[in-house]
Amino acid sequence: MLTNVILIIVAAVLVGVYVSWRAGRLDRLHARVEAARAALDAALVRRSSISAELAASGLLDPATSLLIAEAAHDARAAGEPDERAESDLTRALRAALGQPGFRADLAARSGGEEALAELEAAAHQVFLARKFYNDAVAATRAARRRWLVRLLRLPGGAPLPEFFEIDESLVDGDDGRGTDMPHLTAGDPPPAQAS
């Protein structure tokens, strides 16, 4: 009889430790999502700011400046990052950079090469921040799908995090989508590497 009581107490303690560990892990995953979202928001704001600065710099022709300025303004005016506005900014930048001779012409102007390098660095930062954010969201959603987590309602009132999907590539592909960076969260296979 005493052995049964001890076994029940040990089992209860082990279950309690496991549930506590699982709840702590879920809390850390949610904190990771929040931190990654803050980094993504900062990267998106930086990209739109650099785009607006480029549009106002006088380095671009008036039509291209207006296109980029409007898209950058719309991306910033949305308040919370908006997938559609951010994708529109990407497409405006890709249209500008895809013009024949645009890069060479911009690089030939004073300050143009630095502006282009800063814009490309900001675009790459958006790619990385979005990838880290979506990876954090995927891990959190997977943890929340576990039967014990759902049964005990461990997430509490925390909302289920959503993926942030935008067109982020500055290089135009055959299908109209960007190709300089893989679309890792869209389920597409990574581009083939040249041997």
C-alpha positions as CSV (number, residue, x, y, z in Angstrom):
1,M,0.0,0.0,0.0
2,L,2.8,2.4,0.9
3,T,4.6,1.5,-2.3
4,N,1.5,2.4,-4.4
5,V,1.2,5.8,-2.6
6,I,4.9,6.5,-3.3
7,L,4.6,5.5,-6.9
8,I,1.5,7.8,-7.3
9,I,3.3,10.7,-5.7
10,V,6.4,10.2,-7.9
11,A,4.3,9.9,-11.0
12,A,2.4,13.1,-10.1
13,V,5.6,15.0,-9.5
14,L,7.0,13.8,-12.8
15,V,3.9,14.8,-14.7
16,G,4.0,18.2,-12.9
17,V,7.6,18.7,-13.8
18,Y,6.9,17.8,-17.4
19,V,3.8,20.1,-17.7
20,S,5.8,22.9,-16.1
21,W,8.7,22.4,-18.5
22,R,6.3,22.3,-21.5
23,A,4.6,25.5,-20.3
24,G,7.9,27.3,-19.8
25,R,9.0,26.2,-23.3
26,L,5.8,27.5,-24.8
27,D,6.3,30.8,-23.0
28,R,9.9,31.0,-24.3
29,L,8.7,30.3,-27.8
30,H,6.1,33.1,-27.6
31,A,8.8,35.5,-26.3
32,R,11.0,34.4,-29.3
33,V,8.1,35.2,-31.7
34,E,7.7,38.7,-30.1
35,A,11.4,39.4,-30.3
36,A,11.6,38.2,-33.9
37,R,8.5,40.3,-34.8
38,A,10.2,43.4,-33.3
39,A,13.3,42.8,-35.4
40,L,11.2,42.2,-38.5
41,D,9.2,45.5,-37.9
42,A,12.5,47.4,-37.4
43,A,13.9,45.9,-40.7
44,L,10.8,46.8,-42.6
45,V,10.9,50.4,-41.2
46,R,14.6,50.7,-42.2
47,R,13.9,49.4,-45.7
48,S,11.0,51.8,-46.2
49,S,13.1,54.7,-44.8
50,I,16.0,54.0,-47.1
51,S,13.6,53.7,-50.0
52,A,12.1,57.1,-49.2
53,E,15.5,58.6,-48.8
54,L,16.5,57.2,-52.2
55,A,13.3,58.6,-53.8
56,A,14.0,62.0,-52.3
57,S,17.8,62.0,-53.1
58,G,17.5,63.3,-56.7
59,L,19.4,60.3,-58.0
60,L,16.3,58.9,-59.7
61,D,14.2,60.1,-62.5
62,P,10.9,61.7,-61.4
63,A,8.6,58.8,-62.3
64,T,10.8,56.3,-60.5
65,S,11.1,58.6,-57.5
66,L,7.4,59.0,-57.3
67,L,6.7,55.2,-57.6
68,I,9.2,54.4,-54.8
69,A,8.1,57.3,-52.6
70,E,4.4,56.3,-52.8
71,A,5.2,52.7,-52.1
72,A,7.5,53.6,-49.2
73,H,4.9,56.0,-47.8
74,D,2.2,53.4,-48.0
75,A,4.4,50.8,-46.2
76,R,5.1,53.2,-43.4
77,A,1.6,54.6,-43.2
78,A,0.0,51.2,-42.5
79,G,1.1,51.5,-38.9
80,E,1.5,47.8,-38.3
81,P,3.5,46.1,-41.1
82,D,1.1,45.2,-43.8
83,E,2.0,42.3,-46.1
84,R,0.4,43.9,-49.2
85,A,2.0,47.3,-48.7
86,E,5.4,45.7,-48.0
87,S,5.1,43.5,-51.1
88,D,4.1,46.6,-53.1
89,L,7.2,48.4,-52.0
90,T,9.3,45.4,-53.0
91,R,7.7,45.3,-56.5
92,A,8.3,49.1,-56.9
93,L,11.9,48.7,-56.0
94,R,12.3,45.6,-58.3
95,A,10.7,47.6,-61.1
96,A,13.1,50.4,-60.6
97,L,16.2,48.2,-60.2
98,G,15.1,46.1,-63.2
99,Q,15.1,49.0,-65.7
100,P,17.8,48.5,-68.3
101,G,21.0,50.2,-67.2
102,F,19.5,51.5,-64.0
103,R,22.1,50.0,-61.6
104,A,25.0,51.2,-63.7
105,D,23.5,54.6,-64.2
106,L,22.8,55.0,-60.4
107,A,26.3,53.7,-59.5
108,A,27.9,56.3,-61.8
109,R,26.2,59.2,-59.9
110,S,27.7,60.7,-56.8
111,G,26.4,58.8,-53.8
112,G,24.5,56.4,-56.0
113,E,26.6,53.3,-55.3
114,E,26.3,53.8,-51.6
115,A,22.5,54.3,-51.8
116,L,22.2,51.2,-53.8
117,A,24.4,49.2,-51.4
118,E,22.4,50.5,-48.4
119,L,19.1,49.6,-50.1
120,E,20.3,46.0,-50.9
121,A,21.6,45.6,-47.4
122,A,18.2,46.7,-46.0
123,A,16.4,44.3,-48.3
124,H,18.6,41.4,-47.2
125,Q,18.0,42.3,-43.6
126,V,14.2,42.1,-44.2
127,F,14.8,38.7,-45.8
128,L,16.7,37.4,-42.7
129,A,14.3,39.0,-40.2
130,R,11.3,37.5,-42.0
131,K,12.9,34.1,-42.1
132,F,13.7,34.1,-38.4
133,Y,10.2,35.4,-37.5
134,N,8.5,32.7,-39.6
135,D,10.8,30.0,-38.2
136,A,9.8,31.1,-34.7
137,V,6.1,31.1,-35.7
138,A,6.4,27.6,-37.1
139,A,8.1,26.3,-33.9
140,T,5.5,27.9,-31.7
141,R,2.6,26.6,-33.8
142,A,4.0,23.1,-33.7
143,A,4.4,23.2,-29.9
144,R,0.8,24.5,-29.6
145,R,-0.5,21.5,-31.6
146,R,0.7,19.0,-29.1
147,W,-2.2,17.2,-27.5
148,L,-1.2,17.9,-23.9
149,V,-0.7,21.6,-24.6
150,R,-4.2,21.7,-26.1
151,L,-5.8,19.6,-23.3
152,L,-4.4,21.7,-20.5
153,R,-4.8,25.0,-22.5
154,L,-1.2,25.9,-21.7
155,P,-1.1,28.9,-24.2
156,G,-3.7,30.6,-22.1
157,G,-5.0,33.7,-23.9
158,A,-2.0,34.1,-26.1
159,P,-3.1,34.5,-29.8
160,L,-1.8,31.9,-32.3
161,P,1.1,33.7,-34.1
162,E,0.6,34.2,-37.9
163,F,3.2,33.9,-40.6
164,F,4.3,37.1,-42.4
165,E,4.5,36.4,-46.1
166,I,5.7,39.1,-48.5
167,D,7.5,39.3,-51.8
168,E,10.9,40.5,-50.6
169,S,13.2,39.8,-53.6
170,L,14.7,42.7,-55.6
171,V,15.6,40.5,-58.6
172,D,12.9,39.6,-61.1
173,G,12.4,35.9,-62.0
174,D,10.7,34.2,-64.9
175,D,7.5,33.8,-63.0
176,G,7.3,37.4,-61.9
177,R,8.5,36.6,-58.4
178,G,11.8,37.5,-57.0
179,T,14.7,35.0,-57.3
180,D,17.7,36.4,-55.4
181,M,16.5,34.9,-52.1
182,P,14.6,31.6,-51.6
183,H,11.0,31.9,-50.4
184,L,11.6,29.5,-47.5
185,T,8.3,29.8,-45.9
186,A,6.2,29.6,-49.0
187,G,7.0,25.9,-49.5
188,D,9.0,26.4,-52.7
189,P,12.2,24.4,-53.0
190,P,15.4,26.5,-52.8
191,P,16.9,27.6,-56.1
192,A,19.5,25.3,-57.6
193,Q,23.0,26.2,-56.8
194,A,25.5,26.5,-59.6
195,S,28.3,24.0,-59.5
